[in-house]
Amino acid sequence: MTTSERTAEDGFLLEDEFDFVSESLDLSEKINSFSGADGGKMPYSVSMNNVVLDYPRKKKGVGLFREILTGRMKKTPHKERWFRALNGINLDVKRGEVVGIIGPNGSGKSTLLRVIAGIYAPDDGLVEVEGRITLLAGIGTGFNKDLTGRENIKLSGSIFGFDSKSISDMEEEIIDFSGIREFIDDPIRTYSAGMRARLGFAIISNLEPDILLLDEVMSVGDHEFRKKSRAKIEELVQGDATVVIVSHSKSILKNMCDKVYGIHNGKIVTDGEPDSAFEFYESKKE
């Protein structure tokens, strides 16, 4: 993972306001797909041990590389060059758990999900994951805006490694779940944010992920769609999938999660009890 890739949230890596990722997890030694010595599964789907991640503060893209190559970055004190986005994160998520993350803006919530997904490699510490990950971040997915909704279903399925027959078998179920059949053959650029989010969730929830990461998407859509989304997550969990949800909504996290962690300044600061996480979050809003 290069330093430039860590500037994704500033627009260097991601071309849209959304992100849609599946990782085979053939990553660096600090992000590992885990199996025990006897070939068995580890007790956790996700295990993070003292994970640290730094972002460059000022430069990005070509400018950042120029600073590195010329050695000018070394002349600036470390704290002025880098921002510590994650600072010693320790988190274990069991298979079949639904875990929520809550915290003020800039606390490291979305960065934490992207480290789990393998988009960013930690500067220190160890991340171990078991299974295929899907990440839905923002208000939709990384759609091609000039393609129709139906064409984007096929594109997304192929990116995730499904053959044409498998995609065709899933297509009608995805369209029905999204509730936007009337518009499915229109270009994505004509969709509202809610429509993109509905289609995005419909796609990833039908791809049978082992680990589903959701970043601020569960509050999108009407009451009926949110109800369907919760039911779908419950179905995935019953099939031993693991879900990690980032949200500012206490009601969503309370209704859906087994544990909720508060995060602040790149550190997990509560013990997983939902009430303590919500109390901490409210204290930071004041």
FISEGU-687642 format. One record per residue (C-alpha): residue in three letters; x negated, y negated, z negated. Coordinates in steps of 0.02 Angstrom, whole numbers, padded with zeros to 5 digits, always signed. Example, Ala and Ser with C-alpha at 12.3 -4.5 7.8 and 13.67 -1.06 7.14 Angstrom:
// residues 2
ALA-00615+00225-00390;SER-00684+00053-00357;
//
This chain:
// residues 286
MET+00000+00000+00000;THR-00078-00163+00055;THR-00064-00327-00037;SER+00031-00402+00108;GLU+00168-00272+00091;ARG+00198-00329-00087;THR+00256-00497-00019;ALA+00413-00412+00046;GLU+00528-00512-00065;ASP+00458-00670+00013;GLY+00509-00608+00185;PHE+00344-00536+00247;LEU+00395-00353+00251;LEU+00585-00357+00257;GLU+00662-00440+00408;ASP+00838-00448+00337;GLU+00919-00483+00171;PHE+00945-00297+00150;ASP+00839-00144+00128;PHE+00879+00038+00169;VAL+00742+00163+00130;SER+00710+00349+00124;GLU+00540+00408+00065;SER+00460+00577+00094;LEU+00345+00523-00048;ASP+00185+00570+00040;LEU+00107+00421-00048;SER-00049+00374-00145;GLU-00108+00469-00297;LYS-00012+00348-00407;ILE+00158+00395-00334;ASN+00180+00582-00332;SER+00312+00708-00284;PHE+00304+00825-00431;SER+00317+01012-00454;GLY+00257+01110-00602;ALA+00114+01233-00600;ASP+00238+01375-00586;GLY+00328+01290-00443;GLY+00472+01239-00555;LYS+00552+01070-00568;MET+00497+00937-00689;PRO+00626+00889-00822;TYR+00641+00714-00750;SER+00688+00653-00577;VAL+00589+00494-00610;SER+00446+00470-00731;MET+00350+00306-00744;ASN+00200+00295-00860;ASN+00125+00125-00902;VAL+00160+00058-00726;VAL+00085-00111-00681;LEU+00113-00210-00520;ASP+00040-00380-00474;TYR+00101-00497-00337;PRO-00007-00630-00254;ARG+00052-00801-00315;LYS+00021-00920-00171;LYS-00036-00850-00006;LYS+00051-00715+00095;GLY+00027-00627+00261;VAL-00120-00688+00365;GLY-00161-00825+00240;LEU-00180-00699+00100;PHE-00298-00589+00202;ARG-00401-00740+00250;GLU-00422-00783+00066;ILE-00475-00604+00027;LEU-00596-00588+00173;THR-00681-00754+00141;GLY-00697-00717-00044;ARG-00606-00875-00096;MET-00481-00778-00201;LYS-00621-00717-00315;LYS-00663-00896-00360;THR-00489-00925-00431;PRO-00447-00858-00605;HIS-00346-00697-00599;LYS-00191-00772-00681;GLU-00186-00908-00548;ARG-00205-00781-00407;TRP-00083-00647-00464;PHE+00087-00635-00547;ARG+00119-00479-00653;ALA+00289-00419-00591;LEU+00287-00256-00691;ASN+00191-00248-00853;GLY+00171-00074-00927;ILE+00337+00005-00877;ASN+00377+00171-00960;LEU+00538+00253-00900;ASP+00599+00432-00888;VAL+00761+00474-00797;LYS+00830+00650-00809;ARG+00909+00743-00664;GLY+01094+00705-00656;GLU+01082+00545-00759;VAL+01155+00377-00710;VAL+01041+00240-00777;GLY+01070+00054-00769;ILE+00944-00089-00770;ILE+00997-00263-00824;GLY+00899-00424-00848;PRO+00888-00606-00798;ASN+00833-00658-00623;GLY+00648-00632-00595;SER+00631-00503-00732;GLY+00571-00362-00617;LYS+00731-00262-00586;SER+00721-00251-00396;THR+00532-00228-00400;LEU+00556-00080-00517;LEU+00674+00004-00393;ARG+00553-00024-00249;VAL+00410+00055-00346;ILE+00520+00208-00380;ALA+00564+00214-00194;GLY+00381+00208-00145;ILE+00390+00041-00054;TYR+00261-00031-00174;ALA+00118+00069-00250;PRO+00075+00020-00429;ASP-00090-00064-00469;ASP-00102+00042-00626;GLY-00006+00182-00707;LEU+00082+00333-00632;VAL+00250+00360-00548;GLU+00315+00538-00525;VAL+00475+00576-00431;GLU+00561+00735-00377;GLY+00671+00741-00224;ARG+00721+00629-00080;ILE+00759+00449-00122;THR+00880+00328-00041;LEU+00881+00144-00085;LEU+01020+00022-00047;ALA+00967-00154-00092;GLY+01058-00319-00069;ILE+01226-00332+00017;GLY+01206-00203+00154;THR+01078-00097+00241;GLY+00939-00127+00365;PHE+01056-00122+00512;ASN+01017-00172+00691;LYS+01134-00319+00707;ASP+01155-00299+00894;LEU+01216-00119+00879;THR+01393-00069+00831;GLY+01436+00007+00664;ARG+01451+00178+00744;GLU+01282+00160+00830;ASN+01202+00108+00666;ILE+01271+00265+00582;LYS+01180+00369+00713;LEU+01023+00264+00697;SER+01020+00277+00508;GLY+01050+00465+00514;SER+00906+00490+00635;ILE+00790+00384+00526;PHE+00831+00499+00381;GLY+00787+00651+00485;PHE+00960+00719+00528;ASP+00989+00797+00699;SER+01126+00740+00817;LYS+01248+00877+00765;SER+01228+00839+00580;ILE+01255+00654+00611;SER+01411+00689+00714;ASP+01478+00800+00576;MET+01456+00660+00449;GLU+01514+00517+00560;GLU+01702+00527+00532;GLU+01684+00548+00344;ILE+01569+00395+00337;ILE+01692+00290+00439;ASP+01840+00345+00333;PHE+01747+00307+00172;SER+01693+00135+00231;GLY+01872+00084+00269;ILE+01821-00019+00421;ARG+01873+00100+00561;GLU+01958-00044+00654;PHE+01789-00131+00673;ILE+01671+00018+00686;ASP+01638-00011+00872;ASP+01602-00197+00850;PRO+01424-00264+00831;ILE+01360-00273+00653;ARG+01324-00460+00675;THR+01513-00488+00674;TYR+01533-00401+00504;SER+01556-00492+00341;ALA+01436-00459+00197;GLY+01568-00349+00115;MET+01593-00245+00273;ARG+01406-00216+00290;ALA+01394-00165+00109;ARG+01541-00044+00126;LEU+01465+00038+00279;GLY+01293+00043+00199;PHE+01356+00130+00042;ALA+01461+00250+00147;ILE+01305+00301+00244;ILE+01184+00327+00101;SER+01309+00416-00010;ASN+01340+00544+00127;LEU+01155+00580+00155;GLU+01147+00694+00003;PRO+01008+00601-00089;ASP+00922+00678-00240;ILE+00889+00504-00309;LEU+01003+00358-00265;LEU+00942+00182-00303;LEU+01070+00041-00296;ASP+01019-00141-00309;GLU+01164-00262-00339;VAL+01287-00175-00223;MET+01419-00101-00339;SER+01510-00267-00363;VAL+01541-00288-00175;GLY+01710-00246-00101;ASP+01886-00241-00170;HIS+01945-00144-00322;GLU+01996+00007-00220;PHE+01826+00022-00135;ARG+01733+00003-00301;LYS+01843+00141-00371;LYS+01798+00254-00223;SER+01614+00212-00244;ARG+01616+00261-00428;ALA+01702+00425-00385;LYS+01570+00459-00252;ILE+01429+00428-00375;GLU+01513+00547-00500;GLU+01521+00677-00362;LEU+01335+00655-00324;VAL+01290+00669-00508;GLN+01390+00828-00526;GLY+01281+00896-00386;ASP+01127+00855-00494;ALA+01084+00691-00407;THR+01006+00550-00508;VAL+01067+00370-00493;VAL+00980+00209-00547;ILE+01085+00050-00535;VAL+01023-00129-00548;SER+01163-00251-00587;HIS+01209-00409-00681;SER+01383-00337-00712;LYS+01403-00269-00887;SER+01571-00190-00845;ILE+01500-00091-00699;LEU+01351-00029-00799;LYS+01458+00012-00951;ASN+01583+00112-00849;MET+01457+00207-00743;CYS+01294+00231-00838;ASP+01234+00355-00969;LYS+01095+00235-01019;VAL+01061+00051-00987;TYR+00891-00031-01009;GLY+00856-00216-01029;ILE+00706-00284-00934;HIS+00618-00451-00957;ASN+00454-00519-00890;GLY+00414-00352-00811;LYS+00438-00252-00972;ILE+00577-00135-01029;VAL+00631-00210-01195;THR+00776-00101-01254;ASP+00794+00084-01294;GLY+00928+00138-01170;GLU+01080+00105-01280;PRO+01200+00005-01170;ASP+01258-00112-01310;SER+01081-00162-01356;ALA+01040-00196-01173;PHE+01196-00304-01152;GLU+01160-00398-01313;PHE+00983-00435-01254;TYR+01045-00491-01083;GLU+01171-00611-01160;SER+01036-00684-01273;LYS+00931-00727-01120;LYS+01077-00813-01033;GLU+01098-00938-01175;
//
